[in-house]
Amino acid sequence: MSENLEAPVEERLATTDEHGNRVYVHPEDVHGQWKTRRRTVYWILISIYLILPWINIGGRQSVLIDIPNREFLFFGMHFWGHEIPYFFLFLAGFGFSIAFITAIWGRVWCGWACPQTVFIDTIYRVIERVVEGRSRRRMKLDASKWTFEKFYKRTLKWTLFTIVALITSHSFLGYFMGARNLLEILTHSPTEHWSAFTATMVFTGIILFDFGWFREQFCIIACPYGRFQSVFMDENSLVVAYDEKRGEPRRSVAPSKDQEGDCVNCYQCVRVCPTGIDIRRGTQLECIACTMCIDACDNIMERLDRPKGLIRYTTENELEGKKRKIFRPRIFIYLGVFCALILSASILFLNKDGLRAMFIRGNRDPYQLIHRKDQQDLVVNHYKVELFYQGSKKLNLNFEVDPKLLEDGLQLITPLKPFPLSASRKKVANLFIKFPPSMLEEGLKKISIQIKDDDQLITEKEVMLVGPIK
C-alpha cells in the first residue's frame, strides 16, 4: 500500500498525492458478517435489475419508459407525458424519502443500493482479483513496466469489463425500448437500428469509464448526494464511526500499557476502504458507509480477543454517551411531506378517468365547405381525437350526438365504427363532422359528443363547430 493510503494526509484527498495526481485505490478484500449481508442485498438488486424488464403485467412490460411515445408503465399503472403532476409528485416524493432515510440511517443508499457500489463491489472488483490478484499484486502490477504479462492481464480484465458493461447497458436500454423489442433488434444488423446501437455503445462507454476506472472519484467529485447528506443528517443519524474513547490512545503511541486503547494502529480499516479514507478521523464526505472497515476491524479485534465494535454503526450522540433520539422534528417533517405527496398521487390516480379524450383540430383550415348541385352546401370539421385509455379491457367506441342534431342534418363519420381501443393504450381516431351551414349562429355552434363503449356512456365532451358566417 502506498504511503499516501497507509496514512492519508488530512490536508488533501486520500486519493491524491502531494502533486494532486490521482492515487488509484486497490482496497484489500475483507470477509465478515456485514459483507455477507451486503452481498446478499447486492445480488438481489442485480437480479431485479436484469429480470424486471422481462416481467409483464396485464400483457405489458412491468416497467417501461417509452420517451418517443411519451408513455410510461409502472407495475400496471399507465402514465402519459402530459401528466406532469404525477412526475412532480414522484420526484418530490423520492427526494423526501431519501431525506427521511438519510436522517435515520445515514448514507445507507451509497453503501447498500447505489448502482455504482453494487456493480463495482459485486462484479468489477471480483474480476480484478481473479485476473490480476489481490490488492498488493495489483499495486505492484500498476507500478511495473509494460510486459507481456501486464498486457495480457489488462486486456483480459478490460475484455471482461466490456462484456459486463454490454450486458448492463442492454438491460438498461430494455427499460426504454422494451426488452422483447430489444431482443428482436439484436437479431438484425446495427445499421438497421442506428439510434439504438449508438445509445447502447454510448452507455457501455459510460459504464466502462465509471465502473472500470473513475470509481470512487465519482463519489468524491461528482455525486451530489454526498453533499446533500450533511443537510439531512444530524447527531442522531446512523453513521459508520470509530469509537475514539475506546480506541485511543492507540497501542503503538500509548505512553504505557495501562493507558493504551484497543486500536493497534494496524491501518487495516484504511487498506480495505474503497475511497481510501481513515475512518478514525470522524465522519467524512468520502465515506460511503460500505461497512468494509467494520468487518476489517472486527476481524482484528477477534484475533486480539477484544470486543468487536471498535468501528461500528452508531450515532454521534451515542459515541458521546448520550441517548439516541429517533423521533425528532426533522423525521416527522420528512415523513409527513412524503406521506402527503404519496396520498396526493394516490388520490389523483384513483380519480382519473378510465378513458380520456382530447379533441384537436386536424386541418390547418378550421373548416372545409363542400358545394353540391341542387342541394344545400355542407361544412366539414375534422378532429383528431386522442384517446388515452387506462382500463384493462378492450373497448369498442362509438361517437354519438343528440338525435335532434342528426335530424337537422349533422353527420358523424369515423373510418372505423365501432372504433376498437385495446387495454392501456393511446390511439388517435379521425372524426369528421358534416353539417349544413344553417345550423351555425354567427359561424359557431357548440355541441356535445358522447363516447360510448357499445351502448354504455364513458365520457362526454363539448366541441365547437365552426363554419362560414352568414
C-alpha positions as CSV (number, residue, x, y, z in Angstrom):
1,M,0.0,0.0,0.0
2,S,1.3,3.4,-0.9
3,E,2.4,5.8,1.9
4,N,-0.5,8.1,1.0
5,L,-3.2,5.5,1.6
6,E,-1.4,3.9,4.6
7,A,-1.5,7.2,6.5
8,P,-3.7,9.7,4.5
9,V,-2.8,13.3,4.8
10,E,-5.5,15.4,6.3
11,E,-4.8,18.5,4.1
12,R,-5.8,16.7,0.9
13,L,-8.0,13.9,-0.5
14,A,-6.8,10.4,0.3
15,T,-6.8,9.5,-3.3
16,T,-4.3,12.2,-4.4
17,D,-0.6,12.6,-3.8
18,E,1.3,15.7,-2.9
19,H,1.2,16.9,-6.5
20,G,-2.5,16.5,-6.9
21,N,-2.2,13.4,-9.1
22,R,-4.6,10.5,-8.6
23,V,-3.6,7.6,-6.4
24,Y,-5.5,4.6,-7.7
25,V,-7.2,2.8,-4.8
26,H,-6.8,-1.0,-4.6
27,P,-8.8,-1.9,-1.5
28,E,-7.9,-5.2,0.1
29,D,-10.6,-7.9,0.3
30,V,-12.3,-8.5,3.6
31,H,-14.7,-11.1,5.0
32,G,-17.3,-10.6,7.7
33,Q,-21.0,-10.5,8.6
34,W,-21.6,-7.1,7.1
35,K,-20.0,-8.1,3.7
36,T,-22.2,-11.2,3.6
37,R,-25.3,-9.1,4.2
38,R,-24.4,-6.6,1.6
39,R,-23.5,-9.2,-1.0
40,T,-27.0,-10.8,-0.5
41,V,-28.6,-7.4,-1.0
42,Y,-26.4,-6.6,-4.0
43,W,-27.3,-9.8,-5.8
44,I,-31.0,-9.3,-5.1
45,L,-30.8,-5.8,-6.6
46,I,-28.8,-7.0,-9.6
47,S,-31.3,-9.8,-10.2
48,I,-34.2,-7.4,-10.0
49,Y,-32.5,-5.1,-12.5
50,L,-31.9,-7.9,-15.0
51,I,-35.2,-9.7,-14.7
52,L,-37.7,-6.8,-14.2
53,P,-37.9,-5.8,-18.0
54,W,-39.0,-9.4,-18.8
55,I,-41.9,-9.4,-16.4
56,N,-45.3,-8.5,-18.0
57,I,-48.3,-7.2,-16.1
58,G,-51.6,-7.2,-18.0
59,G,-49.8,-8.0,-21.2
60,R,-47.4,-5.0,-21.0
61,Q,-43.9,-4.7,-19.7
62,S,-43.9,-4.1,-15.9
63,V,-41.6,-1.0,-16.1
64,L,-41.3,0.8,-19.4
65,I,-40.2,4.4,-20.1
66,D,-41.2,5.0,-23.7
67,I,-39.9,8.5,-24.3
68,P,-40.7,8.8,-28.1
69,N,-44.3,7.9,-27.4
70,R,-44.4,9.7,-24.1
71,E,-45.8,6.6,-22.5
72,F,-44.7,5.2,-19.1
73,L,-45.7,1.9,-17.5
74,F,-45.0,1.2,-13.8
75,F,-46.3,-2.1,-12.4
76,G,-49.6,-2.0,-14.2
77,M,-50.1,1.8,-13.8
78,H,-50.2,3.7,-17.1
79,F,-49.0,7.3,-17.4
80,W,-48.5,9.7,-20.3
81,G,-46.1,12.5,-20.9
82,H,-48.6,15.3,-20.3
83,E,-49.4,14.0,-16.8
84,I,-47.0,16.4,-15.2
85,P,-48.4,16.3,-11.7
86,Y,-47.6,12.6,-11.3
87,F,-44.0,13.2,-12.3
88,F,-43.7,16.1,-10.0
89,L,-45.2,14.2,-7.1
90,F,-43.0,11.2,-7.9
91,L,-39.8,13.2,-8.0
92,A,-40.7,15.2,-4.9
93,G,-41.7,12.0,-3.0
94,F,-38.4,10.3,-4.0
95,G,-36.5,13.3,-2.7
96,F,-38.2,13.4,0.6
97,S,-38.0,9.6,1.0
98,I,-34.2,9.9,0.5
99,A,-34.1,12.7,3.1
100,F,-36.1,10.6,5.6
101,I,-33.9,7.5,5.1
102,T,-30.7,9.5,5.4
103,A,-31.9,11.3,8.6
104,I,-32.4,7.9,10.2
105,W,-29.9,5.5,8.6
106,G,-27.3,7.9,7.1
107,R,-25.7,7.0,3.8
108,V,-27.3,3.6,3.6
109,W,-28.1,4.3,-0.1
110,C,-24.5,4.8,-1.0
111,G,-23.3,1.6,0.7
112,W,-26.2,-0.7,0.1
113,A,-28.2,0.3,-3.0
114,C,-26.2,2.7,-5.3
115,P,-25.8,1.0,-8.7
116,Q,-22.1,2.1,-8.7
117,T,-21.4,0.5,-5.4
118,V,-23.4,-2.6,-6.2
119,F,-21.8,-3.4,-9.6
120,I,-18.3,-2.4,-8.7
121,D,-18.1,-4.4,-5.5
122,T,-20.0,-7.4,-6.7
123,I,-18.6,-7.8,-10.2
124,Y,-15.8,-5.4,-11.3
125,R,-13.6,-5.8,-8.2
126,V,-14.1,-9.6,-8.3
127,I,-12.9,-9.6,-11.9
128,E,-9.8,-7.6,-10.9
129,R,-9.0,-10.0,-8.1
130,V,-9.4,-13.1,-10.3
131,V,-7.3,-11.7,-13.2
132,E,-4.7,-9.5,-11.5
133,G,-4.6,-10.9,-8.0
134,R,-5.0,-9.4,-4.6
135,S,-4.5,-5.8,-3.6
136,R,-0.7,-5.7,-3.3
137,R,-0.3,-7.7,-6.5
138,R,-2.5,-5.2,-8.4
139,M,-0.5,-2.2,-7.0
140,K,2.7,-3.9,-8.0
141,L,1.3,-4.5,-11.5
142,D,0.4,-0.8,-11.7
143,A,3.9,0.3,-10.8
144,S,5.6,-2.2,-13.2
145,K,6.7,-1.6,-16.7
146,W,4.7,-2.9,-19.6
147,T,5.4,-6.6,-20.1
148,F,3.6,-9.4,-21.9
149,E,2.0,-10.5,-18.5
150,K,0.8,-7.0,-17.8
151,F,-0.6,-6.6,-21.3
152,Y,-2.3,-9.9,-21.2
153,K,-3.9,-9.3,-17.7
154,R,-5.0,-5.8,-18.6
155,T,-6.5,-7.0,-21.9
156,L,-8.4,-9.8,-20.3
157,K,-9.6,-7.6,-17.5
158,W,-11.0,-4.9,-19.8
159,T,-12.5,-7.5,-22.1
160,L,-14.5,-9.0,-19.2
161,F,-15.3,-5.4,-18.1
162,T,-16.7,-4.7,-21.6
163,I,-18.8,-7.9,-21.6
164,V,-20.4,-7.0,-18.3
165,A,-20.9,-3.4,-19.4
166,L,-22.6,-4.6,-22.6
167,I,-25.0,-6.8,-20.6
168,T,-25.7,-3.9,-18.2
169,S,-26.3,-1.4,-21.0
170,H,-28.6,-3.7,-23.0
171,S,-30.6,-4.4,-19.9
172,F,-30.8,-0.6,-19.2
173,L,-32.0,0.0,-22.8
174,G,-34.7,-2.6,-22.3
175,Y,-36.4,-0.3,-19.9
176,F,-36.7,2.3,-22.6
177,M,-37.3,0.2,-25.8
178,G,-39.0,-2.8,-24.3
179,A,-37.0,-5.9,-23.5
180,R,-38.6,-8.1,-26.2
181,N,-38.4,-5.4,-28.8
182,L,-34.7,-5.0,-28.0
183,L,-34.2,-8.8,-28.3
184,E,-35.7,-8.7,-31.8
185,I,-33.5,-5.7,-32.7
186,L,-30.4,-7.7,-31.6
187,T,-31.1,-10.3,-34.3
188,H,-30.6,-7.6,-37.0
189,S,-27.7,-5.6,-38.3
190,P,-26.8,-2.5,-36.3
191,T,-27.2,-0.4,-39.5
192,E,-30.9,-1.1,-39.3
193,H,-31.2,0.5,-35.9
194,W,-28.5,3.1,-35.6
195,S,-30.2,5.1,-32.8
196,A,-30.5,2.0,-30.5
197,F,-27.0,0.9,-31.4
198,T,-25.5,4.3,-30.7
199,A,-27.3,4.6,-27.4
200,T,-26.1,1.2,-26.3
201,M,-22.5,1.9,-27.2
202,V,-22.5,5.3,-25.5
203,F,-24.0,3.9,-22.3
204,T,-21.5,1.0,-22.5
205,G,-18.7,3.5,-22.7
206,I,-20.0,5.5,-19.7
207,I,-20.2,2.3,-17.6
208,L,-16.7,1.2,-18.6
209,F,-15.3,4.7,-17.7
210,D,-17.1,5.0,-14.4
211,F,-17.2,1.4,-13.1
212,G,-13.9,0.4,-14.6
213,W,-11.7,3.4,-14.0
214,F,-13.3,6.5,-12.4
215,R,-14.9,4.7,-9.5
216,E,-14.5,6.4,-6.1
217,Q,-13.8,9.7,-7.9
218,F,-17.4,9.9,-8.9
219,C,-18.5,9.6,-5.3
220,I,-16.0,12.2,-4.2
221,I,-16.2,14.7,-7.0
222,A,-19.4,14.3,-9.0
223,C,-22.1,12.7,-6.9
224,P,-24.5,15.3,-5.4
225,Y,-25.8,13.0,-2.7
226,G,-22.6,13.2,-0.7
227,R,-23.2,17.0,-0.4
228,F,-26.8,16.7,0.5
229,Q,-26.2,14.3,3.3
230,S,-24.8,16.9,5.6
231,V,-28.2,18.8,5.3
232,F,-30.3,15.7,6.0
233,M,-28.2,14.2,8.8
234,D,-27.7,15.2,12.4
235,E,-26.1,13.9,15.5
236,N,-28.8,11.2,15.8
237,S,-28.3,9.7,12.3
238,L,-26.6,6.4,11.9
239,V,-23.0,6.6,10.6
240,V,-20.1,4.2,10.3
241,A,-17.9,5.6,13.1
242,Y,-14.8,4.8,15.2
243,D,-15.1,4.8,18.9
244,E,-12.4,7.2,19.9
245,K,-12.9,6.8,23.7
246,R,-12.4,3.1,23.4
247,G,-9.7,3.1,20.8
248,E,-7.4,5.9,22.0
249,P,-4.6,6.2,22.7
250,R,-3.5,3.7,20.1
251,R,-1.2,0.9,21.3
252,S,1.7,2.0,19.1
253,V,1.7,5.5,20.6
254,A,0.4,4.9,24.1
255,P,2.8,6.1,27.0
256,S,2.3,2.8,28.8
257,K,0.3,-0.4,28.6
258,D,-2.1,0.8,31.3
259,Q,-3.1,3.8,29.2
260,E,-3.4,2.1,25.7
261,G,-6.7,1.8,23.9
262,D,-8.0,-1.0,21.7
263,C,-6.8,0.4,18.4
264,V,-3.4,-1.2,17.4
265,N,-2.9,1.3,14.5
266,C,-2.8,-1.6,12.0
267,Y,-4.3,0.5,9.3
268,Q,-6.5,-2.4,8.1
269,C,-9.5,-0.1,8.1
270,V,-7.7,2.2,5.7
271,R,-6.5,-0.7,3.5
272,V,-10.0,-2.0,2.9
273,C,-11.7,1.4,2.3
274,P,-12.8,1.8,-1.4
275,T,-12.3,5.6,-1.1
276,G,-9.1,5.4,0.8
277,I,-10.1,7.4,3.9
278,D,-9.1,6.8,7.6
279,I,-12.4,6.4,9.4
280,R,-10.7,7.2,12.7
281,R,-10.7,10.8,11.7
282,G,-14.5,11.0,12.1
283,T,-17.4,11.2,9.6
284,Q,-16.1,12.3,6.2
285,L,-17.6,13.3,2.9
286,E,-15.8,10.5,1.1
287,C,-17.3,7.8,3.4
288,I,-20.0,5.8,1.6
289,A,-20.9,3.6,4.6
290,C,-20.0,0.4,2.9
291,T,-19.0,-1.2,6.3
292,M,-15.7,-2.6,4.9
293,C,-13.9,-1.1,7.8
294,I,-16.3,-2.6,10.3
295,D,-15.6,-6.1,9.2
296,A,-11.8,-5.4,9.0
297,C,-11.7,-4.0,12.5
298,D,-13.9,-6.8,13.9
299,N,-11.5,-9.4,12.5
300,I,-8.5,-7.7,14.2
301,M,-10.4,-7.4,17.5
302,E,-11.3,-11.1,17.3
303,R,-7.7,-12.0,16.9
304,L,-6.7,-9.8,19.8
305,D,-9.5,-11.3,21.9
306,R,-11.1,-7.9,22.3
307,P,-14.8,-7.0,21.9
308,K,-16.0,-6.2,18.4
309,G,-17.5,-2.8,17.5
310,L,-14.5,-0.5,17.8
311,I,-15.7,0.7,14.4
312,R,-19.5,0.2,14.1
313,Y,-22.8,1.6,13.0
314,T,-23.6,4.2,15.6
315,T,-24.5,7.9,16.1
316,E,-22.5,10.9,17.3
317,N,-24.7,11.2,20.3
318,E,-24.1,7.5,21.2
319,L,-20.4,8.0,20.9
320,E,-20.6,10.8,23.4
321,G,-22.6,8.6,25.8
322,K,-25.9,10.3,25.1
323,K,-29.2,8.5,24.2
324,R,-30.2,8.4,20.5
325,K,-33.4,10.2,19.6
326,I,-35.1,8.5,16.8
327,F,-38.3,10.6,16.8
328,R,-37.3,14.2,16.3
329,P,-38.8,17.2,14.3
330,R,-36.9,16.6,11.0
331,I,-38.1,13.0,10.9
332,F,-41.7,14.0,11.3
333,I,-41.3,16.7,8.7
334,Y,-39.7,14.5,6.1
335,L,-42.2,11.6,6.7
336,G,-45.2,14.0,6.8
337,V,-44.3,15.6,3.5
338,F,-43.6,12.2,1.9
339,C,-46.9,10.8,3.1
340,A,-48.7,13.9,1.8
341,L,-47.1,13.5,-1.6
342,I,-48.0,9.8,-1.8
343,L,-51.5,10.5,-0.7
344,S,-52.0,13.2,-3.3
345,A,-50.6,11.0,-6.1
346,S,-52.9,8.1,-5.0
347,I,-56.0,10.4,-5.0
348,L,-55.1,11.7,-8.4
349,F,-54.5,8.3,-9.8
350,L,-57.7,6.7,-8.4
351,N,-59.9,9.6,-9.6
352,K,-58.6,9.8,-13.1
353,D,-60.9,8.6,-15.8
354,G,-60.6,5.2,-17.4
355,L,-60.8,6.9,-20.8
356,R,-59.8,10.5,-21.6
357,A,-60.4,12.1,-24.9
358,M,-58.8,15.2,-26.4
359,F,-60.4,16.8,-29.5
360,I,-57.8,18.5,-31.6
361,R,-58.5,20.1,-35.0
362,G,-56.9,18.0,-37.7
363,N,-56.6,20.5,-40.5
364,R,-54.8,23.8,-40.9
365,D,-58.1,25.3,-42.0
366,P,-60.8,25.4,-39.4
367,Y,-63.4,24.0,-41.8
368,Q,-64.0,23.0,-45.4
369,L,-67.0,23.8,-47.5
370,I,-68.5,21.2,-49.8
371,H,-70.6,22.6,-52.7
372,R,-73.3,20.4,-54.0
373,K,-75.5,20.9,-57.1
374,D,-79.2,21.2,-56.3
375,Q,-78.5,20.5,-52.6
376,Q,-77.6,22.5,-49.6
377,D,-73.8,23.0,-49.1
378,L,-72.1,21.1,-46.3
379,V,-69.5,22.2,-43.8
380,V,-66.9,19.7,-42.7
381,N,-64.9,20.0,-39.4
382,H,-62.1,17.5,-39.0
383,Y,-61.0,16.5,-35.5
384,K,-58.2,14.2,-34.4
385,V,-59.4,12.6,-31.2
386,E,-56.5,11.5,-28.9
387,L,-57.8,8.7,-26.7
388,F,-56.0,7.8,-23.5
389,Y,-57.3,4.6,-22.0
390,Q,-56.3,3.4,-18.5
391,G,-58.6,0.4,-18.2
392,S,-57.9,-3.3,-18.6
393,K,-60.5,-4.5,-21.1
394,K,-60.9,-3.8,-24.8
395,L,-63.3,-1.1,-25.8
396,N,-65.5,-0.7,-28.9
397,L,-66.1,3.0,-29.1
398,N,-68.9,4.9,-30.8
399,F,-69.2,8.6,-31.2
400,E,-72.8,9.9,-30.8
401,V,-74.6,13.2,-30.6
402,D,-78.1,14.4,-29.7
403,P,-80.6,12.7,-32.1
404,K,-82.1,16.2,-32.9
405,L,-78.8,17.2,-34.4
406,L,-78.9,14.2,-36.7
407,E,-82.5,15.2,-37.7
408,D,-81.1,18.6,-38.6
409,G,-78.6,17.1,-41.0
410,L,-75.5,16.6,-38.8
411,Q,-73.3,13.5,-39.6
412,L,-70.5,11.9,-37.6
413,I,-68.1,9.9,-39.7
414,T,-65.2,7.8,-38.5
415,P,-63.1,5.4,-40.6
416,L,-63.9,2.5,-38.2
417,K,-67.3,2.0,-36.5
418,P,-67.1,0.9,-33.8
419,F,-63.5,2.2,-33.1
420,P,-61.5,-0.5,-31.3
421,L,-59.3,0.5,-28.4
422,S,-57.2,-2.1,-26.5
423,A,-56.4,-2.1,-22.8
424,S,-53.8,0.5,-21.6
425,R,-53.4,2.1,-25.0
426,K,-53.2,5.5,-26.6
427,K,-54.8,5.9,-30.0
428,V,-55.9,8.6,-32.4
429,A,-59.3,8.5,-34.1
430,N,-60.1,10.7,-37.0
431,L,-63.6,12.2,-36.7
432,F,-65.3,14.1,-39.5
433,I,-68.4,16.2,-38.6
434,K,-70.6,17.2,-41.6
435,F,-73.4,19.6,-41.1
436,P,-75.4,22.3,-43.1
437,P,-74.3,25.9,-42.6
438,S,-77.8,26.7,-41.3
439,M,-77.0,25.1,-38.0
440,L,-74.5,27.8,-37.2
441,E,-75.1,31.0,-35.4
442,E,-72.5,33.7,-36.3
443,G,-70.3,30.9,-37.7
444,L,-70.3,28.9,-34.5
445,K,-72.2,26.1,-32.7
446,K,-71.3,24.2,-29.5
447,I,-72.3,20.6,-29.4
448,S,-71.8,17.6,-27.1
449,I,-70.3,14.4,-28.3
450,Q,-70.8,11.3,-26.3
451,I,-68.2,8.5,-26.4
452,K,-69.7,5.1,-25.7
453,D,-68.5,1.6,-25.3
454,D,-71.2,-0.2,-27.3
455,D,-74.2,1.3,-25.5
456,Q,-72.5,2.4,-22.2
457,L,-71.6,6.0,-21.9
458,I,-68.0,6.5,-20.9
459,T,-67.4,10.2,-21.3
460,E,-68.9,13.3,-22.9
461,K,-67.0,16.3,-24.5
462,E,-68.1,19.6,-25.8
463,V,-66.9,20.6,-29.3
464,M,-67.1,23.9,-31.1
465,L,-68.2,23.7,-34.7
466,V,-67.1,26.4,-37.0
467,G,-68.1,27.5,-40.5
468,P,-68.8,30.5,-42.7
469,I,-70.6,33.5,-41.2
470,K,-73.8,34.2,-42.9
